[in-house]
Amino acid sequence: MASERDVRAGLRRAGQEHLLRFWAELTPGPRAALLAQLAALDPDALREHCAKAARALSRAPGRPLAPDARLRPLPAERVGSAARGDPQERRRWEAEGFRQIAQGKVAVLLLAGGQGTRLGVTYPKGMYQVGLPSGKTLYQLQAERIRRVEHLAGERHGTRCTVPWYIMTSEFTLEPTARFFRERDFFHLDPANVVMFEQRMLPAVTFEGKAILERKDKVAMAPDGNGGLYRALADHQILEDMERRGVEFVHVYCVDNILVRLADPAFVGFCVLQGADCAAKVVEKAYPEEPVGLVCQVDGVTQVVEYSEISPEIAQQRAPDGGLLYRAGNICNHFFTRDFLQTATREYEPLLEPHVAVKKVSYVDQEGNLVKPPTPNGIKMEKFVFDVVQFAKNFMVFEVPREEEFSPLKNADTADRDNPTTTRRALLAQHYRWALRAGAHFLDAHGTRLPEQPDLLPNEDPPATCELSPLVSYAGEGLEVYLQGQELRSPFILDKDQAKELQPQT
């Protein structure tokens, strides 16, 4: 372990010696913990990190991009569509995706290092229950979709196959996530195929460029954003693990989307057949001012542009079909080849500019009292996973219907959107639509058939509660054999046991 003298000398070089100002008050245990934390921070990197944070904050906010000179929508040849495309072409994409999955060439990678601060919980978001009749968490829904897509691919190609699940956590989420999986027997996945690894943490910094003490013996740290993926892949030899397993294609996604389709065969197949090295799923923006990043071209280079950087005039422009001209909303759902990720970790990551997030950071004052500030007081520096798309040689976009594939859980129910109620509604509305398409009918409490409402408004609850297990259907497929002509009382849950009961006897 580094000595106090060595650590103090390093902090002096970094201009951060204040981090030891309570040293004399600490007992041996807290002293050892603080020394270990500080010794892990390279003095030169710490100095640069704190200075860069202060510089970034001091810059004036960027002006909207010039509408004609720099910004262009994506060329049509770069866009595929799950909704608008030819059904035969979609079947071809799915067939290719299933072929790659059956050969063991596809992995999924979950970004789960963030804290559920806005959601109002102290545990990882993946452990959250949004109030489904089954009580399933986001983690369980995702695990069951992996199991189902493995089954579908194996059934098509007469083989057993595995989709490895890589989960990037942080100091805050690793231990509770690992314990949650162990206590639930990894949701019946092979633990050897669930690989958890930790992203780096960076000190939170004051507006004056000083690292923040959250306790007398601990520096306030924050995950380095989901773009910390690229360093974490290198730190933990994840790409080497993928290579040993024969993985060539990686589907990366965020934990909070309740509708996410893991290892989506249509998306994977589309990307493979197009020869993409990097791709993004997008949804059409709901309205011009929707606060989502926009996938477009800036000076001829594909980027994800923050909504705040786009002028209202640009945001409201219309395409010949009447839709928004700039409509490709980013949903943090990406395809990468393993080769591209390898190059990204070696060459592109150092070129990525960090983004500034101004947050409330608890700290100890000069007297050692804990202060929970009422307003933002600290800077957290983050990189985003999509920052690398500018380096792709063949970047593609895959447009999907929002109501089928995107409903994020970000806020508590006190917020208007992206909360437990809206995510639960989105999933149950989807399952209700699937059940109607499969020929089911729903009854009220008195046994009277309810009117069918396949076209629900986004804020409208379905007339019947219907939850379909991902172990029975991944994307609405195969439900007719169980539900055709059935009259179902609400609430209805179709799990594997119920499916066996409903399956016609031969």
VOVEX-981625 format. One record per residue (C-alpha): residue number from 1; x, y, z; residue in one letter. Coordinates in nm, 3 decimals. Layout:
N
[site NUM; [X; Y; Z]; A],
...
//
This chain:
506
[site 1; [0.000; 0.000; 0.000]; M],
[site 2; [0.122; 0.350; -0.082]; A],
[site 3; [0.240; 0.557; 0.214]; S],
[site 4; [0.081; 0.877; 0.336]; E],
[site 5; [0.394; 1.061; 0.229]; R],
[site 6; [0.374; 0.932; -0.129]; D],
[site 7; [0.001; 1.001; -0.158]; V],
[site 8; [0.039; 1.350; -0.015]; R],
[site 9; [0.319; 1.425; -0.263]; A],
[site 10; [0.099; 1.309; -0.551]; G],
[site 11; [-0.193; 1.521; -0.434]; L],
[site 12; [0.035; 1.822; -0.403]; R],
[site 13; [0.141; 1.770; -0.765]; R],
[site 14; [-0.225; 1.744; -0.867]; A],
[site 15; [-0.323; 2.055; -0.672]; G],
[site 16; [-0.564; 1.847; -0.461]; Q],
[site 17; [-0.394; 1.823; -0.121]; E],
[site 18; [-0.717; 1.937; 0.049]; H],
[site 19; [-0.839; 1.577; 0.019]; L],
[site 20; [-0.623; 1.494; 0.325]; L],
[site 21; [-0.736; 1.787; 0.539]; R],
[site 22; [-0.910; 1.560; 0.793]; F],
[site 23; [-0.623; 1.310; 0.808]; W],
[site 24; [-0.536; 1.387; 1.171]; A],
[site 25; [-0.894; 1.308; 1.281]; E],
[site 26; [-0.916; 0.967; 1.115]; L],
[site 27; [-0.867; 0.633; 1.290]; T],
[site 28; [-0.650; 0.361; 1.125]; P],
[site 29; [-0.937; 0.193; 0.934]; G],
[site 30; [-1.069; 0.505; 0.759]; P],
[site 31; [-0.711; 0.621; 0.698]; R],
[site 32; [-0.631; 0.297; 0.517]; A],
[site 33; [-0.949; 0.321; 0.307]; A],
[site 34; [-0.878; 0.681; 0.207]; L],
[site 35; [-0.515; 0.603; 0.123]; L],
[site 36; [-0.623; 0.310; -0.096]; A],
[site 37; [-0.874; 0.529; -0.283]; Q],
[site 38; [-0.627; 0.814; -0.335]; L],
[site 39; [-0.340; 0.585; -0.434]; A],
[site 40; [-0.554; 0.455; -0.722]; A],
[site 41; [-0.579; 0.807; -0.867]; L],
[site 42; [-0.285; 0.897; -1.090]; D],
[site 43; [-0.175; 1.250; -0.988]; P],
[site 44; [-0.129; 1.377; -1.344]; D],
[site 45; [-0.460; 1.232; -1.459]; A],
[site 46; [-0.633; 1.376; -1.151]; L],
[site 47; [-0.491; 1.722; -1.218]; R],
[site 48; [-0.600; 1.709; -1.582]; E],
[site 49; [-0.945; 1.572; -1.495]; H],
[site 50; [-1.019; 1.849; -1.243]; C],
[site 51; [-0.884; 2.122; -1.470]; A],
[site 52; [-1.079; 1.989; -1.769]; K],
[site 53; [-1.401; 1.983; -1.566]; A],
[site 54; [-1.360; 2.346; -1.459]; A],
[site 55; [-1.269; 2.454; -1.813]; R],
[site 56; [-1.565; 2.272; -1.964]; A],
[site 57; [-1.805; 2.435; -1.722]; L],
[site 58; [-1.666; 2.782; -1.789]; S],
[site 59; [-1.728; 2.758; -2.162]; R],
[site 60; [-2.035; 2.940; -2.289]; A],
[site 61; [-2.320; 2.707; -2.388]; P],
[site 62; [-2.298; 2.599; -2.750]; G],
[site 63; [-2.517; 2.781; -3.000]; R],
[site 64; [-2.759; 2.586; -3.216]; P],
[site 65; [-2.603; 2.441; -3.525]; L],
[site 66; [-2.633; 2.653; -3.839]; A],
[site 67; [-2.930; 2.498; -4.021]; P],
[site 68; [-2.805; 2.494; -4.378]; D],
[site 69; [-2.429; 2.484; -4.340]; A],
[site 70; [-2.371; 2.188; -4.110]; R],
[site 71; [-2.673; 1.970; -4.037]; L],
[site 72; [-2.821; 1.709; -4.271]; R],
[site 73; [-3.063; 1.419; -4.215]; P],
[site 74; [-2.925; 1.072; -4.265]; L],
[site 75; [-2.916; 0.955; -4.628]; P],
[site 76; [-3.193; 0.709; -4.710]; A],
[site 77; [-2.943; 0.437; -4.796]; E],
[site 78; [-2.820; 0.445; -4.433]; R],
[site 79; [-3.165; 0.371; -4.289]; V],
[site 80; [-3.359; 0.048; -4.256]; G],
[site 81; [-3.705; 0.027; -4.106]; S],
[site 82; [-3.876; -0.248; -3.911]; A],
[site 83; [-4.214; -0.083; -3.962]; A],
[site 84; [-4.204; 0.072; -4.309]; R],
[site 85; [-3.991; -0.191; -4.481]; G],
[site 86; [-4.094; -0.479; -4.704]; D],
[site 87; [-4.218; -0.773; -4.489]; P],
[site 88; [-4.021; -1.015; -4.704]; Q],
[site 89; [-3.705; -0.813; -4.644]; E],
[site 90; [-3.772; -0.816; -4.270]; R],
[site 91; [-3.804; -1.196; -4.278]; R],
[site 92; [-3.468; -1.209; -4.454]; R],
[site 93; [-3.311; -0.993; -4.181]; W],
[site 94; [-3.461; -1.212; -3.909]; E],
[site 95; [-3.341; -1.531; -4.077]; A],
[site 96; [-2.986; -1.394; -4.093]; E],
[site 97; [-3.002; -1.280; -3.731]; G],
[site 98; [-3.122; -1.619; -3.611]; F],
[site 99; [-2.846; -1.786; -3.816]; R],
[site 100; [-2.578; -1.576; -3.643]; Q],
[site 101; [-2.732; -1.640; -3.299]; I],
[site 102; [-2.748; -2.015; -3.365]; A],
[site 103; [-2.377; -2.011; -3.452]; Q],
[site 104; [-2.294; -1.845; -3.120]; G],
[site 105; [-2.171; -1.525; -3.282]; K],
[site 106; [-2.402; -1.279; -3.100]; V],
[site 107; [-2.371; -1.138; -2.748]; A],
[site 108; [-2.569; -0.876; -2.561]; V],
[site 109; [-2.413; -0.609; -2.343]; L],
[site 110; [-2.613; -0.427; -2.079]; L],
[site 111; [-2.519; -0.077; -1.960]; L],
[site 112; [-2.617; -0.081; -1.592]; A],
[site 113; [-2.371; 0.140; -1.408]; G],
[site 114; [-2.596; 0.438; -1.337]; G],
[site 115; [-2.781; 0.511; -1.016]; Q],
[site 116; [-3.160; 0.537; -0.997]; G],
[site 117; [-3.150; 0.887; -0.850]; T],
[site 118; [-3.436; 1.030; -1.056]; R],
[site 119; [-3.636; 0.713; -1.000]; L],
[site 120; [-3.598; 0.769; -0.627]; G],
[site 121; [-3.446; 0.431; -0.536]; V],
[site 122; [-3.114; 0.337; -0.377]; T],
[site 123; [-3.069; 0.010; -0.568]; Y],
[site 124; [-2.992; -0.064; -0.937]; P],
[site 125; [-3.273; 0.011; -1.182]; K],
[site 126; [-3.272; -0.343; -1.317]; G],
[site 127; [-3.402; -0.464; -0.979]; M],
[site 128; [-3.708; -0.238; -1.004]; Y],
[site 129; [-4.063; -0.375; -1.033]; Q],
[site 130; [-4.292; -0.140; -1.227]; V],
[site 131; [-4.607; -0.311; -1.097]; G],
[site 132; [-4.668; -0.590; -1.349]; L],
[site 133; [-4.915; -0.861; -1.242]; P],
[site 134; [-4.626; -1.110; -1.238]; S],
[site 135; [-4.407; -0.885; -1.021]; G],
[site 136; [-4.116; -0.929; -1.263]; K],
[site 137; [-3.822; -0.687; -1.255]; T],
[site 138; [-3.645; -0.536; -1.555]; L],
[site 139; [-3.357; -0.783; -1.505]; Y],
[site 140; [-3.594; -1.081; -1.513]; Q],
[site 141; [-3.774; -0.963; -1.826]; L],
[site 142; [-3.438; -0.924; -2.002]; Q],
[site 143; [-3.307; -1.261; -1.887]; A],
[site 144; [-3.622; -1.433; -2.013]; E],
[site 145; [-3.595; -1.263; -2.352]; R],
[site 146; [-3.241; -1.399; -2.383]; I],
[site 147; [-3.363; -1.750; -2.301]; R],
[site 148; [-3.644; -1.720; -2.556]; R],
[site 149; [-3.428; -1.592; -2.841]; V],
[site 150; [-3.177; -1.872; -2.772]; E],
[site 151; [-3.464; -2.121; -2.794]; H],
[site 152; [-3.602; -1.975; -3.116]; L],
[site 153; [-3.261; -1.973; -3.286]; A],
[site 154; [-3.183; -2.324; -3.168]; G],
[site 155; [-3.522; -2.452; -3.283]; E],
[site 156; [-3.475; -2.305; -3.631]; R],
[site 157; [-3.130; -2.453; -3.678]; H],
[site 158; [-3.150; -2.773; -3.474]; G],
[site 159; [-2.881; -2.677; -3.228]; T],
[site 160; [-2.822; -2.556; -2.875]; R],
[site 161; [-2.687; -2.202; -2.866]; C],
[site 162; [-2.589; -1.938; -2.616]; T],
[site 163; [-2.620; -1.560; -2.617]; V],
[site 164; [-2.363; -1.444; -2.357]; P],
[site 165; [-2.485; -1.159; -2.137]; W],
[site 166; [-2.222; -0.900; -2.046]; Y],
[site 167; [-2.331; -0.652; -1.778]; I],
[site 168; [-2.135; -0.332; -1.720]; M],
[site 169; [-2.188; -0.218; -1.364]; T],
[site 170; [-2.025; 0.043; -1.142]; S],
[site 171; [-1.904; 0.071; -0.785]; E],
[site 172; [-2.266; 0.146; -0.691]; F],
[site 173; [-2.435; -0.137; -0.880]; T],
[site 174; [-2.194; -0.433; -0.904]; L],
[site 175; [-2.240; -0.591; -0.562]; E],
[site 176; [-2.621; -0.555; -0.538]; P],
[site 177; [-2.664; -0.673; -0.897]; T],
[site 178; [-2.442; -0.978; -0.846]; A],
[site 179; [-2.625; -1.067; -0.523]; R],
[site 180; [-2.965; -1.020; -0.691]; F],
[site 181; [-2.869; -1.260; -0.971]; F],
[site 182; [-2.726; -1.519; -0.730]; R],
[site 183; [-3.036; -1.512; -0.510]; E],
[site 184; [-3.254; -1.576; -0.818]; R],
[site 185; [-3.036; -1.851; -0.965]; D],
[site 186; [-2.939; -1.619; -1.254]; F],
[site 187; [-3.297; -1.651; -1.382]; F],
[site 188; [-3.206; -2.003; -1.501]; H],
[site 189; [-2.926; -1.882; -1.725]; L],
[site 190; [-2.585; -2.049; -1.696]; D],
[site 191; [-2.381; -1.824; -1.460]; P],
[site 192; [-2.076; -1.885; -1.681]; A],
[site 193; [-2.255; -1.695; -1.957]; N],
[site 194; [-2.340; -1.392; -1.741]; V],
[site 195; [-2.027; -1.176; -1.718]; V],
[site 196; [-2.037; -0.873; -1.489]; M],
[site 197; [-1.764; -0.612; -1.498]; F],
[site 198; [-1.714; -0.267; -1.352]; E],
[site 199; [-1.667; 0.066; -1.524]; Q],
[site 200; [-1.426; 0.326; -1.395]; R],
[site 201; [-1.518; 0.594; -1.146]; M],
[site 202; [-1.411; 0.958; -1.167]; L],
[site 203; [-1.399; 1.219; -0.888]; P],
[site 204; [-1.679; 1.474; -0.875]; A],
[site 205; [-1.533; 1.825; -0.898]; V],
[site 206; [-1.635; 2.167; -0.767]; T],
[site 207; [-1.693; 2.456; -1.004]; F],
[site 208; [-1.345; 2.577; -0.901]; E],
[site 209; [-1.177; 2.254; -1.011]; G],
[site 210; [-1.133; 2.084; -0.673]; K],
[site 211; [-1.218; 1.717; -0.613]; A],
[site 212; [-1.502; 1.678; -0.361]; I],
[site 213; [-1.487; 1.491; -0.030]; L],
[site 214; [-1.821; 1.324; 0.040]; E],
[site 215; [-1.694; 1.208; 0.378]; R],
[site 216; [-1.382; 1.286; 0.575]; K],
[site 217; [-1.238; 0.957; 0.449]; D],
[site 218; [-1.389; 0.929; 0.100]; K],
[site 219; [-1.371; 1.121; -0.227]; V],
[site 220; [-1.704; 1.165; -0.407]; A],
[site 221; [-1.689; 0.947; -0.717]; M],
[site 222; [-1.925; 0.896; -1.011]; A],
[site 223; [-1.932; 0.647; -1.301]; P],
[site 224; [-1.763; 0.782; -1.615]; D],
[site 225; [-2.086; 0.763; -1.820]; G],
[site 226; [-2.202; 0.479; -2.042]; N],
[site 227; [-1.919; 0.577; -2.278]; G],
[site 228; [-1.692; 0.441; -2.004]; G],
[site 229; [-1.771; 0.111; -2.175]; L],
[site 230; [-1.466; 0.136; -2.398]; Y],
[site 231; [-1.216; 0.169; -2.113]; R],
[site 232; [-1.397; -0.097; -1.913]; A],
[site 233; [-1.379; -0.344; -2.204]; L],
[site 234; [-1.003; -0.304; -2.203]; A],
[site 235; [-0.965; -0.299; -1.824]; D],
[site 236; [-1.141; -0.634; -1.784]; H],
[site 237; [-1.034; -0.810; -2.108]; Q],
[site 238; [-1.398; -0.843; -2.213]; I],
[site 239; [-1.320; -0.843; -2.585]; L],
[site 240; [-1.072; -1.123; -2.531]; E],
[site 241; [-1.347; -1.319; -2.355]; D],
[site 242; [-1.579; -1.256; -2.650]; M],
[site 243; [-1.314; -1.376; -2.892]; E],
[site 244; [-1.267; -1.699; -2.695]; R],
[site 245; [-1.640; -1.761; -2.717]; R],
[site 246; [-1.653; -1.690; -3.091]; G],
[site 247; [-1.864; -1.374; -3.054]; V],
[site 248; [-1.842; -1.141; -3.353]; E],
[site 249; [-2.145; -0.914; -3.305]; F],
[site 250; [-2.254; -0.728; -2.992]; V],
[site 251; [-2.593; -0.575; -2.913]; H],
[site 252; [-2.549; -0.295; -2.655]; V],
[site 253; [-2.845; -0.145; -2.469]; Y],
[site 254; [-2.947; 0.049; -2.158]; C],
[site 255; [-3.107; -0.114; -1.856]; V],
[site 256; [-3.412; 0.111; -1.833]; D],
[site 257; [-3.604; 0.028; -2.154]; N],
[site 258; [-3.879; -0.216; -2.055]; I],
[site 259; [-3.951; -0.305; -2.421]; L],
[site 260; [-3.592; -0.376; -2.528]; V],
[site 261; [-3.548; -0.677; -2.757]; R],
[site 262; [-3.219; -0.837; -2.662]; L],
[site 263; [-3.016; -0.980; -2.952]; A],
[site 264; [-3.302; -0.873; -3.180]; D],
[site 265; [-3.268; -1.105; -3.482]; P],
[site 266; [-3.409; -0.845; -3.723]; A],
[site 267; [-3.165; -0.577; -3.606]; F],
[site 268; [-2.867; -0.812; -3.600]; V],
[site 269; [-2.952; -0.958; -3.939]; G],
[site 270; [-3.005; -0.617; -4.096]; F],
[site 271; [-2.666; -0.497; -3.970]; C],
[site 272; [-2.480; -0.810; -4.078]; V],
[site 273; [-2.632; -0.810; -4.426]; L],
[site 274; [-2.554; -0.439; -4.465]; Q],
[site 275; [-2.194; -0.495; -4.354]; G],
[site 276; [-2.234; -0.241; -4.071]; A],
[site 277; [-1.952; -0.203; -3.821]; D],
[site 278; [-2.168; 0.018; -3.597]; C],
[site 279; [-2.542; 0.087; -3.595]; A],
[site 280; [-2.817; 0.242; -3.388]; A],
[site 281; [-3.181; 0.164; -3.336]; K],
[site 282; [-3.391; 0.480; -3.347]; V],
[site 283; [-3.754; 0.577; -3.300]; V],
[site 284; [-3.934; 0.858; -3.476]; E],
[site 285; [-3.944; 1.165; -3.255]; K],
[site 286; [-4.289; 1.208; -3.104]; A],
[site 287; [-4.285; 1.586; -3.153]; Y],
[site 288; [-4.026; 1.843; -3.270]; P],
[site 289; [-3.916; 1.952; -2.921]; E],
[site 290; [-3.890; 1.602; -2.771]; E],
[site 291; [-3.575; 1.599; -2.554]; P],
[site 292; [-3.394; 1.308; -2.719]; V],
[site 293; [-3.064; 1.301; -2.905]; G],
[site 294; [-3.088; 1.314; -3.282]; L],
[site 295; [-2.897; 1.082; -3.514]; V],
[site 296; [-2.796; 1.289; -3.816]; C],
[site 297; [-2.494; 1.413; -4.011]; Q],
[site 298; [-2.283; 1.711; -3.909]; V],
[site 299; [-2.042; 1.828; -4.178]; D],
[site 300; [-2.099; 1.494; -4.349]; G],
[site 301; [-2.008; 1.288; -4.038]; V],
[site 302; [-2.270; 1.084; -3.853]; T],
[site 303; [-2.321; 1.197; -3.494]; Q],
[site 304; [-2.577; 1.197; -3.216]; V],
[site 305; [-2.659; 1.562; -3.156]; V],
[site 306; [-2.815; 1.673; -2.829]; E],
[site 307; [-3.163; 1.821; -2.866]; Y],
[site 308; [-3.047; 2.144; -2.703]; S],
[site 309; [-2.803; 2.202; -2.990]; E],
[site 310; [-3.073; 2.203; -3.257]; I],
[site 311; [-3.257; 2.523; -3.344]; S],
[site 312; [-3.640; 2.521; -3.332]; P],
[site 313; [-3.647; 2.593; -3.707]; E],
[site 314; [-3.447; 2.278; -3.780]; I],
[site 315; [-3.644; 2.067; -3.532]; A],
[site 316; [-3.974; 2.158; -3.699]; Q],
[site 317; [-3.873; 2.100; -4.063]; Q],
[site 318; [-4.085; 1.844; -4.247]; R],
[site 319; [-3.991; 1.578; -4.500]; A],
[site 320; [-4.190; 1.523; -4.823]; P],
[site 321; [-4.388; 1.245; -4.652]; D],
[site 322; [-4.512; 1.492; -4.389]; G],
[site 323; [-4.305; 1.350; -4.106]; G],
[site 324; [-4.024; 1.535; -3.932]; L],
[site 325; [-3.718; 1.575; -4.151]; L],
[site 326; [-3.493; 1.526; -3.848]; Y],
[site 327; [-3.676; 1.243; -3.677]; R],
[site 328; [-3.423; 0.972; -3.589]; A],
[site 329; [-3.442; 0.979; -3.208]; G],
[site 330; [-3.156; 0.799; -3.033]; N],
[site 331; [-3.263; 0.534; -2.776]; I],
[site 332; [-2.919; 0.403; -2.668]; C],
[site 333; [-2.957; 0.073; -2.850]; N],
[site 334; [-2.656; -0.019; -3.062]; H],
[site 335; [-2.495; -0.287; -3.276]; F],
[site 336; [-2.117; -0.321; -3.293]; F],
[site 337; [-1.884; -0.569; -3.451]; T],
[site 338; [-1.623; -0.698; -3.209]; R],
[site 339; [-1.353; -0.570; -3.443]; D],
[site 340; [-1.497; -0.217; -3.425]; F],
[site 341; [-1.505; -0.232; -3.044]; L],
[site 342; [-1.144; -0.349; -3.046]; Q],
[site 343; [-1.040; -0.047; -3.251]; T],
[site 344; [-1.258; 0.183; -3.039]; A],
[site 345; [-1.085; 0.079; -2.718]; T],
[site 346; [-0.737; 0.123; -2.867]; R],
[site 347; [-0.772; 0.425; -3.094]; E],
[site 348; [-1.102; 0.612; -3.062]; Y],
[site 349; [-1.164; 0.630; -2.687]; E],
[site 350; [-0.880; 0.876; -2.616]; P],
[site 351; [-1.025; 1.108; -2.881]; L],
[site 352; [-1.368; 1.131; -2.719]; L],
[site 353; [-1.450; 1.461; -2.553]; E],
[site 354; [-1.618; 1.426; -2.212]; P],
[site 355; [-1.959; 1.579; -2.150]; H],
[site 356; [-2.033; 1.797; -1.847]; V],
[site 357; [-2.312; 1.704; -1.606]; A],
[site 358; [-2.382; 1.953; -1.327]; V],
[site 359; [-2.524; 1.764; -1.027]; K],
[site 360; [-2.599; 1.790; -0.658]; K],
[site 361; [-2.306; 1.627; -0.477]; V],
[site 362; [-2.309; 1.577; -0.099]; S],
[site 363; [-1.988; 1.699; 0.066]; Y],
[site 364; [-1.823; 1.775; 0.399]; V],
[site 365; [-1.761; 2.141; 0.477]; D],
[site 366; [-1.450; 2.291; 0.638]; Q],
[site 367; [-1.569; 2.180; 0.982]; E],
[site 368; [-1.635; 1.827; 0.865]; G],
[site 369; [-2.015; 1.854; 0.862]; N],
[site 370; [-2.208; 1.666; 0.594]; L],
[site 371; [-2.388; 1.903; 0.356]; V],
[site 372; [-2.660; 1.798; 0.112]; K],
[site 373; [-2.681; 2.095; -0.124]; P],
[site 374; [-3.025; 2.216; -0.239]; P],
[site 375; [-2.887; 2.317; -0.580]; T],
[site 376; [-2.623; 2.165; -0.811]; P],
[site 377; [-2.272; 2.223; -0.681]; N],
[site 378; [-2.053; 1.970; -0.858]; G],
[site 379; [-1.935; 1.857; -1.199]; I],
[site 380; [-1.943; 1.497; -1.315]; K],
[site 381; [-1.757; 1.424; -1.637]; M],
[site 382; [-1.909; 1.159; -1.862]; E],
[site 383; [-1.858; 1.002; -2.201]; K],
[site 384; [-2.147; 0.854; -2.397]; F],
[site 385; [-2.154; 0.518; -2.570]; V],
[site 386; [-2.270; 0.682; -2.896]; F],
[site 387; [-1.970; 0.917; -2.910]; D],
[site 388; [-1.782; 0.662; -3.125]; V],
[site 389; [-2.033; 0.654; -3.413]; V],
[site 390; [-1.841; 0.934; -3.586]; Q],
[site 391; [-1.555; 0.687; -3.643]; F],
[site 392; [-1.764; 0.412; -3.805]; A],
[site 393; [-1.676; 0.321; -4.161]; K],
[site 394; [-2.023; 0.184; -4.236]; N],
[site 395; [-2.277; 0.323; -3.988]; F],
[site 396; [-2.641; 0.221; -4.028]; M],
[site 397; [-2.967; 0.316; -3.859]; V],
[site 398; [-3.259; 0.083; -3.791]; F],
[site 399; [-3.592; 0.255; -3.727]; E],
[site 400; [-3.838; 0.071; -3.501]; V],
[site 401; [-4.192; 0.154; -3.379]; P],
[site 402; [-4.181; 0.331; -3.043]; R],
[site 403; [-4.488; 0.148; -2.913]; E],
[site 404; [-4.317; -0.186; -2.975]; E],
[site 405; [-3.960; -0.117; -2.866]; E],
[site 406; [-3.908; 0.191; -2.652]; F],
[site 407; [-4.043; 0.291; -2.313]; S],
[site 408; [-3.769; 0.396; -2.070]; P],
[site 409; [-3.792; 0.402; -1.691]; L],
[site 410; [-3.616; 0.717; -1.576]; K],
[site 411; [-3.837; 0.902; -1.327]; N],
[site 412; [-4.060; 0.846; -1.026]; A],
[site 413; [-4.436; 0.859; -1.075]; D],
[site 414; [-4.436; 1.226; -0.978]; T],
[site 415; [-4.300; 1.301; -1.328]; A],
[site 416; [-4.526; 1.321; -1.634]; D],
[site 417; [-4.347; 1.060; -1.843]; R],
[site 418; [-4.089; 0.780; -1.843]; D],
[site 419; [-4.208; 0.661; -1.503]; N],
[site 420; [-4.328; 0.326; -1.359]; P],
[site 421; [-4.684; 0.390; -1.473]; T],
[site 422; [-4.595; 0.476; -1.833]; T],
[site 423; [-4.355; 0.183; -1.869]; T],
[site 424; [-4.601; -0.064; -1.719]; R],
[site 425; [-4.874; 0.070; -1.948]; R],
[site 426; [-4.647; 0.037; -2.253]; A],
[site 427; [-4.569; -0.330; -2.185]; L],
[site 428; [-4.926; -0.429; -2.099]; L],
[site 429; [-5.062; -0.242; -2.403]; A],
[site 430; [-4.814; -0.429; -2.623]; Q],
[site 431; [-4.916; -0.765; -2.477]; H],
[site 432; [-5.285; -0.677; -2.517]; Y],
[site 433; [-5.226; -0.600; -2.888]; R],
[site 434; [-5.037; -0.927; -2.934]; W],
[site 435; [-5.318; -1.123; -2.769]; A],
[site 436; [-5.583; -0.962; -2.992]; L],
[site 437; [-5.376; -1.038; -3.302]; R],
[site 438; [-5.352; -1.400; -3.187]; A],
[site 439; [-5.733; -1.422; -3.176]; G],
[site 440; [-5.801; -1.383; -2.803]; A],
[site 441; [-6.111; -1.215; -2.658]; H],
[site 442; [-6.132; -1.056; -2.315]; F],
[site 443; [-6.420; -1.069; -2.066]; L],
[site 444; [-6.508; -0.832; -1.785]; D],
[site 445; [-6.579; -0.940; -1.427]; A],
[site 446; [-6.935; -1.040; -1.525]; H],
[site 447; [-6.828; -1.256; -1.817]; G],
[site 448; [-6.930; -1.005; -2.082]; T],
[site 449; [-6.698; -0.972; -2.380]; R],
[site 450; [-6.511; -0.643; -2.377]; L],
[site 451; [-6.491; -0.429; -2.695]; P],
[site 452; [-6.154; -0.464; -2.870]; E],
[site 453; [-5.927; -0.158; -2.882]; Q],
[site 454; [-5.615; -0.246; -3.082]; P],
[site 455; [-5.523; 0.121; -3.142]; D],
[site 456; [-5.468; 0.267; -2.798]; L],
[site 457; [-5.343; 0.618; -2.736]; L],
[site 458; [-4.999; 0.641; -2.570]; P],
[site 459; [-5.152; 0.748; -2.236]; N],
[site 460; [-5.445; 0.505; -2.251]; E],
[site 461; [-5.465; 0.184; -2.048]; D],
[site 462; [-5.585; -0.126; -2.232]; P],
[site 463; [-5.940; -0.235; -2.141]; P],
[site 464; [-5.803; -0.567; -2.011]; A],
[site 465; [-5.484; -0.652; -1.825]; T],
[site 466; [-5.280; -0.913; -2.011]; C],
[site 467; [-4.918; -1.008; -1.942]; E],
[site 468; [-4.734; -1.256; -2.165]; L],
[site 469; [-4.414; -1.417; -2.044]; S],
[site 470; [-4.109; -1.362; -2.267]; P],
[site 471; [-4.048; -1.736; -2.222]; L],
[site 472; [-4.364; -1.796; -2.425]; V],
[site 473; [-4.326; -1.521; -2.687]; S],
[site 474; [-4.031; -1.295; -2.769]; Y],
[site 475; [-4.205; -1.052; -3.006]; A],
[site 476; [-4.563; -1.175; -3.037]; G],
[site 477; [-4.480; -1.489; -3.231]; E],
[site 478; [-4.648; -1.825; -3.174]; G],
[site 479; [-4.936; -1.706; -2.957]; L],
[site 480; [-5.216; -1.830; -3.182]; E],
[site 481; [-5.171; -2.189; -3.064]; V],
[site 482; [-5.257; -2.080; -2.709]; Y],
[site 483; [-5.493; -1.787; -2.755]; L],
[site 484; [-5.688; -1.835; -3.079]; Q],
[site 485; [-6.058; -1.819; -2.990]; G],
[site 486; [-5.993; -1.812; -2.616]; Q],
[site 487; [-6.212; -1.598; -2.390]; E],
[site 488; [-5.990; -1.463; -2.113]; L],
[site 489; [-6.074; -1.291; -1.789]; R],
[site 490; [-5.869; -0.989; -1.686]; S],
[site 491; [-5.611; -0.993; -1.537]; P],
[site 492; [-5.460; -1.271; -1.748]; F],
[site 493; [-5.101; -1.395; -1.721]; I],
[site 494; [-4.965; -1.633; -1.982]; L],
[site 495; [-4.660; -1.806; -1.837]; D],
[site 496; [-4.509; -2.138; -1.943]; K],
[site 497; [-4.739; -2.339; -1.714]; D],
[site 498; [-5.051; -2.163; -1.839]; Q],
[site 499; [-4.930; -2.212; -2.198]; A],
[site 500; [-4.913; -2.589; -2.142]; K],
[site 501; [-5.270; -2.589; -2.017]; E],
[site 502; [-5.396; -2.389; -2.316]; L],
[site 503; [-5.202; -2.584; -2.578]; Q],
[site 504; [-5.434; -2.815; -2.776]; P],
[site 505; [-5.387; -3.183; -2.695]; Q],
[site 506; [-5.274; -3.395; -2.990]; T],
//
